[in-house]
């Protein structure tokens, strides 16, 4: 969805698209936003969930006192960071 865009443009478009959602759909979209999670965890905000982002997510969650479930995927980590 955000390929080739700068983070500002991508976040603006994400907000427009998700702004029409309500209830559970809106919450699920918010929780799944990888760029928001990257910014919150202090990772490079590029929408790519590589090893650097995963490490930043884990460090952030540990610092927040949140237990990371065994076998958590990178997408699970995004959701956990955004819900923290």
C-alpha positions in Angstrom: 0.0 0.0 0.0 2.8 2.4 0.8 5.5 1.3 -1.6 7.8 4.1 -2.7 6.2 6.8 -0.6 7.8 8.9 2.1 6.5 8.2 5.6 4.5 11.4 5.8 2.6 10.7 2.6 2.1 7.0 3.6 0.8 7.9 7.0 -1.6 10.5 5.5 -3.0 8.0 3.1 -3.3 5.4 5.8 -5.3 7.9 7.9 -7.6 8.7 5.0 -8.2 5.0 4.3 -8.7 3.9 7.9 -10.6 7.0 8.8 -13.8 5.6 7.2 -13.6 2.4 9.4 -15.5 2.1 12.6 -15.5 -0.2 15.6 -13.5 -3.4 15.5 -12.3 -2.7 12.0 -10.9 0.6 13.0 -9.1 -0.8 16.0 -7.7 -3.7 14.0 -6.3 -1.3 11.4 -4.8 0.9 14.0 -3.2 -2.1 15.8 -1.7 -3.4 12.5 0.0 -0.2 11.4 3.6 -1.1 11.2 4.8 2.5 10.7 3.2 3.6 13.9 4.8 0.7 15.7 8.2 1.5 14.3 7.9 5.1 15.4 6.7 4.2 18.8 9.6 1.7 19.3 12.3 4.0 17.9 12.9 1.9 14.7 13.5 3.3 11.2 10.0 4.2 10.0 9.9 2.6 6.5 7.1 0.1 6.8 9.4 -2.8 6.3 9.5 -5.1 9.3 13.1 -6.4 9.2 15.5 -7.6 11.9 16.1 -4.0 13.1 12.4 -3.4 13.6 11.9 -6.7 15.3 14.7 -6.0 17.7 13.3 -2.5 18.5 9.8 -3.9 19.0 11.1 -6.6 21.4 13.2 -4.0 23.3 10.3 -1.6 23.6 7.9 -4.3 24.8 10.4 -5.6 27.4 10.9 -2.0 28.6 7.1 -1.7 29.0 7.0 -4.9 31.1 5.1 -6.8 28.4 5.7 -10.5 28.0 6.3 -11.5 24.4 4.4 -14.7 23.6 6.6 -17.6 22.5 6.5 -17.8 18.7 5.1 -14.3 18.2 5.4 -13.2 14.6 6.7 -9.8 13.5 3.0 -8.9 12.9 2.1 -10.0 16.4 4.9 -7.7 17.6 3.5 -4.8 15.6 0.1 -5.3 17.3 1.6 -5.6 20.8 3.6 -2.4 20.4 0.6 -0.5 19.1 -1.6 -1.8 21.9 1.0 -0.9 24.6 
